[in-house]
Amino acid sequence: MTAFQASLLDWAEDVRVGPLGSSVRRTSLERGAWIDVRPHWIEGADALFDRLLGTVPWHAERRHMYDRVVDVPRLLKFYDEDEELPDPVLARAKDALNAHYEEELGEPFRTAGMCLYRDGRDSVAWHGDTIGRGSTHDTMVAIVSVGTPRPLLLRPRGGGGPALRHELGHGDLIVMGGSCQRTWEHAIPKSAKVTGARISVQFRPRGVR
């Protein structure tokens, strides 16, 4: 069974998408990259976690890694732009993100990738979302996290500075923009301390993975 550590602060009976606007905190990074952070953007996020855990058709994948095939250390589901999202709150979240960012981005968010980190053994290695246009063009990836907080680390690609750390869970939003996908890397490291599960929802424009 997947464990989950509920937030003592998250008592909202209804799941709601909060405002963006001035509540978003932007940090400029090197090489034309930036991140926006909006803590607790989804109110009632623990209830959303429970719904997604039970309704999303999670599946495991295996991928080639060097000279062997290995299990991907998390469960996955990808919703393309013509697929209905698994919860109406996610549709409202995407609409709110588009209302806030579409003018700056120049296009809407269209797809939603989802990852279930079942415990501290699940992780994602250092990478940028550079399959498609993210390898050559500025873009944005917006990540909503529900469930037990896990650290998302960011560092310049190729080194050159200490990693930045953001604990994300319980409805937090982080948006990586500008050149972030090709000039920086991000990761969710393994942890011996984390016992609860986390779900991340990654909203992306068309042609960015």
C-alpha positions in Angstrom: 0.0 0.0 0.0 1.2 3.5 -0.8 1.7 5.6 2.4 0.7 9.2 2.6 1.5 11.9 5.2 -1.4 14.4 5.3 -0.8 18.1 5.9 -1.9 19.3 9.3 -2.7 22.7 7.7 -4.8 21.3 4.8 -8.3 21.1 6.2 -10.2 22.5 3.1 -13.4 20.4 2.4 -13.4 21.4 -1.2 -10.5 21.3 -3.6 -9.9 24.8 -5.0 -7.3 26.5 -7.3 -6.0 29.6 -5.6 -5.0 32.9 -7.2 -1.8 33.5 -9.0 -0.9 37.1 -9.8 1.2 38.8 -7.1 1.2 35.6 -5.0 3.8 34.1 -7.4 7.4 34.6 -6.4 9.9 34.8 -9.3 13.6 34.0 -8.9 16.0 34.9 -11.8 18.7 32.3 -12.4 21.8 32.3 -14.5 21.9 31.9 -18.3 18.4 33.3 -19.0 16.5 30.9 -16.8 14.0 31.6 -14.0 11.6 29.9 -11.7 8.3 30.9 -10.2 7.1 29.4 -6.9 3.5 29.6 -5.5 3.2 27.6 -2.2 -0.1 25.9 -1.4 -1.7 26.9 -4.7 -4.2 24.0 -4.6 -6.4 24.3 -1.5 -7.6 20.9 -0.3 -4.7 19.3 -2.0 -4.7 16.2 0.2 -8.2 15.3 -1.1 -6.9 15.8 -4.7 -4.0 13.5 -3.9 -6.4 10.7 -2.8 -8.6 11.1 -5.9 -5.6 11.0 -8.3 -4.1 8.1 -6.5 -7.3 6.1 -7.0 -8.4 7.2 -10.5 -5.3 7.7 -12.6 -4.4 4.5 -14.5 -0.8 4.5 -13.2 1.7 2.2 -15.0 5.3 1.2 -14.7 7.8 1.6 -17.5 11.2 0.1 -18.4 13.8 2.1 -20.3 17.2 1.5 -21.8 20.0 2.8 -19.6 23.5 2.4 -21.1 23.8 -1.3 -21.9 20.7 -2.6 -20.0 17.0 -2.2 -19.5 16.0 -0.9 -16.0 12.7 -0.2 -14.2 11.7 3.5 -14.1 11.7 4.3 -10.3 8.2 5.9 -10.3 4.8 5.2 -11.8 3.6 7.3 -14.8 0.7 8.5 -16.9 0.7 11.0 -19.7 -2.3 13.0 -20.9 -2.0 14.4 -24.4 -3.8 17.5 -25.4 -6.8 15.6 -26.8 -7.3 13.5 -23.6 -9.6 14.5 -20.8 -7.7 15.2 -17.5 -8.5 12.8 -14.7 -10.0 15.4 -12.3 -11.8 18.7 -13.0 -9.5 20.5 -10.6 -6.6 19.8 -13.0 -8.5 21.3 -15.9 -9.2 24.4 -13.8 -5.5 24.5 -12.8 -4.5 24.4 -16.5 -6.9 27.2 -17.4 -5.5 29.3 -14.5 -2.0 28.7 -15.7 -2.9 29.7 -19.2 -4.6 32.9 -18.0 -1.5 33.9 -16.1 1.3 32.7 -18.4 0.0 32.4 -22.0 0.9 36.0 -23.0 4.5 35.6 -21.7 4.8 32.1 -23.0 3.3 32.9 -26.4 1.2 29.7 -26.4 -1.0 27.7 -23.9 -0.1 24.7 -21.8 -1.6 21.7 -23.5 -0.4 18.4 -22.0 -0.1 16.9 -18.5 2.5 14.4 -17.5 2.0 12.7 -14.1 4.4 10.9 -11.8 3.7 8.9 -8.7 6.6 8.7 -6.3 5.4 5.9 -4.0 8.1 6.4 -1.3 11.6 7.6 -0.8 13.0 4.9 -3.1 11.3 6.4 -6.1 13.2 9.3 -7.8 14.1 11.0 -11.1 17.7 11.6 -12.1 19.2 15.0 -13.2 17.7 16.0 -16.5 16.1 18.8 -18.5 12.8 18.5 -20.5 14.7 18.6 -23.8 12.7 16.1 -25.9 11.3 18.4 -28.5 11.5 22.2 -28.6 12.8 22.5 -25.0 16.3 21.6 -26.3 16.5 24.7 -28.6 13.8 27.3 -27.5 12.8 29.0 -24.3 9.7 27.4 -22.8 7.9 26.8 -19.6 7.1 23.7 -17.5 4.6 24.1 -14.6 4.6 21.5 -11.9 1.9 21.0 -9.3 2.8 18.7 -6.4 0.3 17.0 -4.1 1.1 14.5 -1.3 4.1 14.3 0.9 6.7 17.0 0.2 9.8 15.9 -1.7 12.8 18.1 -2.5 13.2 19.3 -6.2 16.8 20.2 -6.8 18.0 22.5 -9.6 21.6 23.1 -10.8 23.2 24.7 -13.8 23.8 22.2 -16.6 27.5 21.3 -16.5 28.0 22.4 -12.9 29.1 25.8 -11.7 27.3 26.2 -8.5 25.5 24.6 -5.6 22.1 23.0 -6.2 18.9 25.0 -5.3 16.4 23.1 -3.2 12.6 23.5 -3.1 10.4 21.2 -0.9 7.3 20.6 -3.0 4.0 18.9 -1.9 0.5 19.7 -0.5 -0.5 21.8 -3.5 2.7 23.7 -4.2 3.4 25.1 -7.7 6.7 25.7 -9.4 7.2 26.9 -12.9 10.5 26.6 -14.7 10.8 29.2 -17.5 13.1 30.9 -19.9 16.1 28.8 -20.9 15.7 26.6 -17.7 15.2 23.3 -19.5 18.3 23.5 -21.6 20.7 25.5 -19.3 19.7 23.9 -16.0 18.9 20.4 -14.7 16.4 19.3 -12.1 16.0 16.1 -10.1 14.0 14.4 -7.3 16.6 12.4 -5.3 16.1 9.2 -3.4 15.6 9.6 0.3 15.9 7.1 3.2 13.7 9.4 5.3 10.6 9.9 3.2 7.9 7.4 3.7 4.9 9.1 2.2 3.9 9.3 -1.5 3.9 12.3 -3.8 2.2 13.0 -7.1 3.5 15.6 -9.5 1.6 17.0 -12.5 3.7 18.6 -15.2 1.8 21.0 -17.5 3.7 21.6 -20.8 3.1 23.3 -24.1 2.8 21.3 -27.3 6.0 19.6 -28.4 7.8 19.8 -25.1 8.6 16.7 -23.1 
